[in-house]
Amino acid sequence: MATPRNPPGLYVLILTKGLGVGMTALAGQLGRASAESLAAAAESMSALNRAAGEAMGRHGVKACTDVTGFGLLGNLARMILESGTGAEVDFDALPLLPGVMAYAEAGVYSGGNERNATFVEGLVAFDPRLGPAQQAVLFDAQTSGGLLIAIRKEEADARLADLHASGVAAARAIGRVTAAGSPRIRVR
């Protein structure tokens, strides 16, 4: 097992945009999305990651990935595998686009979700309270998704405030880096 490059437990995971673009787009194609959901998804996709990237540059962030078609967990898996660490995600802390949980509960998600779930199979453990709908949100493919940033724990509050002041209103602390274990990612 590789030695982590950065000590686990010292880093907070921050996500800069809401999740659910893929589900919302599919719900729109099916004529099941609300105008509010479609507008929020369009706004999210058209917002550049520039302000978040500039904020990271000001603060010397060393670990970051964008959340893309592999969904939050697929991109997080690549991040922790490369760093030799693990992660814990707090589902209740996730920024979600309006209506996304209703779409997930109605089974409105694409085949990409299944591929993304297969990609991280064996790497993720879900708290039993998180059913198929919550899990589907974590596998949802994002178009122009946000950034997933690992930032030192003692700097997290100040960096979140800076992101918010820079116009990145959806930014939230969603979890933390942990020691590598089995499974590598725990979602509670």
C-alpha positions as CSV (number, residue, x, y, z in Angstrom):
1,M,0.0,0.0,0.0
2,A,1.3,3.4,-0.9
3,T,2.1,5.9,1.8
4,P,-0.3,8.9,1.7
5,R,1.4,12.0,0.4
6,N,-0.5,14.1,2.9
7,P,-1.5,13.1,6.4
8,P,-5.2,12.0,6.5
9,G,-7.6,13.7,8.8
10,L,-6.0,17.1,8.2
11,Y,-8.1,17.9,5.1
12,V,-11.7,18.9,4.5
13,L,-13.4,18.2,1.2
14,I,-15.2,21.1,-0.4
15,L,-17.6,20.9,-3.3
16,T,-18.3,24.2,-5.3
17,K,-21.5,23.4,-7.2
18,G,-24.7,21.6,-6.6
19,L,-25.2,18.0,-7.8
20,G,-28.0,16.8,-10.0
21,V,-27.4,18.3,-13.5
22,G,-27.7,14.9,-15.2
23,M,-30.9,13.9,-13.5
24,T,-32.4,17.3,-14.0
25,A,-31.5,17.3,-17.7
26,L,-33.1,13.8,-18.1
27,A,-36.2,14.9,-16.2
28,G,-36.4,17.8,-18.6
29,Q,-36.2,15.6,-21.6
30,L,-39.0,13.5,-20.2
31,G,-41.1,16.6,-19.5
32,R,-41.0,15.9,-15.7
33,A,-38.7,18.7,-14.6
34,S,-39.9,21.9,-13.0
35,A,-39.0,25.3,-14.5
36,E,-37.1,26.1,-11.2
37,S,-35.0,22.9,-11.6
38,L,-34.2,23.5,-15.2
39,A,-33.2,27.1,-14.5
40,A,-31.0,26.1,-11.6
41,A,-29.3,23.4,-13.8
42,A,-28.7,25.8,-16.6
43,E,-27.3,28.4,-14.3
44,S,-25.0,25.8,-12.7
45,M,-23.8,24.5,-16.1
46,S,-23.1,28.0,-17.4
47,A,-21.2,29.2,-14.3
48,L,-17.5,28.8,-14.9
49,N,-15.2,27.3,-12.3
50,R,-12.9,30.4,-12.7
51,A,-13.8,32.1,-9.4
52,A,-13.3,28.9,-7.5
53,G,-10.0,28.2,-9.4
54,E,-8.7,31.7,-8.7
55,A,-9.6,31.3,-5.0
56,M,-7.7,28.0,-4.9
57,G,-4.7,29.7,-6.5
58,R,-4.7,32.4,-3.8
59,H,-4.5,29.8,-1.1
60,G,-2.2,27.2,-2.5
61,V,-4.6,24.3,-2.7
62,K,-2.7,21.2,-3.8
63,A,-5.5,18.7,-4.4
64,C,-8.5,19.3,-6.6
65,T,-10.6,17.7,-9.4
66,D,-13.6,18.7,-11.4
67,V,-16.8,16.7,-11.0
68,T,-17.7,15.4,-14.5
69,G,-19.5,12.5,-16.1
70,F,-18.0,10.1,-13.5
71,G,-20.2,11.7,-10.8
72,L,-19.0,12.8,-7.4
73,L,-17.9,9.4,-6.2
74,G,-16.1,8.5,-9.4
75,N,-14.1,11.7,-9.3
76,L,-13.5,11.4,-5.6
77,A,-12.3,7.8,-6.1
78,R,-9.7,8.9,-8.6
79,M,-8.5,11.6,-6.2
80,I,-8.1,9.3,-3.2
81,L,-6.6,6.5,-5.1
82,E,-3.9,8.8,-6.5
83,S,-3.2,10.3,-3.0
84,G,-3.2,6.9,-1.2
85,T,-5.9,8.1,1.2
86,G,-9.6,7.5,1.9
87,A,-12.6,9.8,2.3
88,E,-15.7,10.2,4.3
89,V,-18.7,12.1,2.7
90,D,-21.6,13.5,4.7
91,F,-24.7,13.1,2.4
92,D,-26.7,15.7,4.3
93,A,-24.0,18.4,3.6
94,L,-24.1,18.0,-0.2
95,P,-25.4,20.9,-2.2
96,L,-28.2,19.6,-4.4
97,L,-30.0,21.3,-7.2
98,P,-33.7,21.9,-6.6
99,G,-35.9,18.9,-7.3
100,V,-33.1,16.4,-7.6
101,M,-34.1,14.1,-4.8
102,A,-37.6,13.9,-6.2
103,Y,-36.2,12.9,-9.6
104,A,-33.9,10.3,-8.0
105,E,-36.8,8.9,-5.9
106,A,-38.8,8.5,-9.1
107,G,-35.9,6.6,-10.8
108,V,-35.1,9.4,-13.2
109,Y,-31.4,8.7,-13.8
110,S,-29.5,7.5,-16.8
111,G,-27.4,4.4,-17.6
112,G,-24.4,6.5,-16.7
113,N,-25.3,6.1,-13.1
114,E,-25.0,2.3,-13.4
115,R,-21.6,2.6,-15.1
116,N,-20.4,5.1,-12.5
117,A,-21.6,2.7,-9.7
118,T,-19.7,-0.1,-11.3
119,F,-16.6,2.0,-11.6
120,V,-16.3,2.5,-7.8
121,E,-17.6,-1.0,-6.8
122,G,-15.8,-2.2,-3.8
123,L,-14.4,1.2,-3.0
124,V,-17.6,2.7,-1.4
125,A,-19.7,1.8,1.6
126,F,-23.0,3.6,2.2
127,D,-24.7,4.1,5.6
128,P,-27.8,1.9,5.6
129,R,-30.1,5.0,5.9
130,L,-29.0,6.0,2.4
131,G,-31.2,4.2,-0.1
132,P,-31.0,3.9,-3.9
133,A,-32.2,7.4,-4.5
134,Q,-29.5,9.0,-2.4
135,Q,-26.8,6.8,-3.9
136,A,-28.0,7.6,-7.4
137,V,-27.4,11.3,-6.7
138,L,-23.7,10.5,-5.9
139,F,-23.3,8.7,-9.2
140,D,-25.1,11.3,-11.3
141,A,-23.0,12.5,-14.3
142,Q,-22.4,16.2,-14.2
143,T,-22.0,18.5,-17.1
144,S,-19.8,21.5,-16.2
145,G,-19.8,20.3,-12.6
146,G,-18.1,22.0,-9.7
147,L,-14.7,21.5,-8.2
148,L,-13.9,19.0,-5.5
149,I,-11.2,20.5,-3.3
150,A,-9.1,19.1,-0.4
151,I,-8.1,21.9,1.9
152,R,-6.3,21.9,5.2
153,K,-8.8,21.6,8.1
154,E,-7.6,24.7,9.9
155,E,-8.1,26.8,6.7
156,A,-11.5,25.4,5.6
157,D,-13.8,28.0,7.1
158,A,-11.7,30.9,5.8
159,R,-11.5,29.3,2.3
160,L,-15.2,28.7,2.2
161,A,-15.8,32.3,3.2
162,D,-13.5,33.4,0.4
163,L,-15.3,31.1,-2.1
164,H,-18.7,32.6,-1.0
165,A,-17.3,36.2,-1.3
166,S,-16.0,35.3,-4.8
167,G,-19.5,34.4,-5.9
168,V,-19.3,30.6,-5.4
169,A,-22.4,30.5,-3.3
170,A,-23.0,26.7,-3.5
171,A,-19.6,25.8,-2.0
172,R,-20.0,23.5,0.9
173,A,-17.7,21.3,3.1
174,I,-19.0,17.8,2.3
175,G,-16.6,15.5,4.1
176,R,-13.0,14.8,5.0
177,V,-9.9,12.9,3.9
178,T,-9.3,9.8,6.0
179,A,-6.7,7.1,6.1
180,A,-6.9,4.5,3.4
181,G,-9.0,1.6,4.4
182,S,-11.5,-0.9,3.1
183,P,-13.7,0.5,1.7
184,R,-11.8,3.7,0.6
185,I,-14.9,5.9,0.7
186,R,-17.6,5.9,3.3
187,V,-20.8,7.9,2.8
188,R,-22.8,8.6,5.9
